[in-house]
Amino acid sequence: MANTTFSGPVRSENGFQSITKNTSTGAITTNATYGKGITGGVQQLSGAGAADTTNVITEITTGAGAAAVTLANGTAGQIKILTMVVDGGGDATITPATFANGTDITFADVNDTVVLVYANTIGWVVAANTGGVIS
């Protein structure tokens, strides 16, 4: 089916999925599932790099050295969850492009997690934080 626009409510007995189709291979990737809960995509990030704004969750693995993680500006109302899943000895420092609460967030331990919400005028805002050091 091509793009479809609905002007009224849309209902489904078994939920909805937001997907993308690879134009080269035809492979389908599920980005989010909407049912009794919302399940978003997960990015696995090992070491330094950019936390994407297309997946809801970024799971960070650090090596022995520090990992610099950047986060671009999002879209108003967007939720982003970042969490350290493997601590190889180094800290992960997350630097959002626009951050209402400071300059960056540092994770030192497994399960350090932050939930961010994006607001157009002030950037990423911390909605919840477990273990992350905000500076």
Secondary structure by P-SEA (a helix, b strand, c coil): ccbbbbccbbbbccbbbbbcccccccccccccccccbbbbbbbbbcccccccccccbbbbbbccbbbbbbbccccccbbbbbbbcccccbbbbbbbcccccccbbbbccccbbbbbbbbcccccccccccccccc
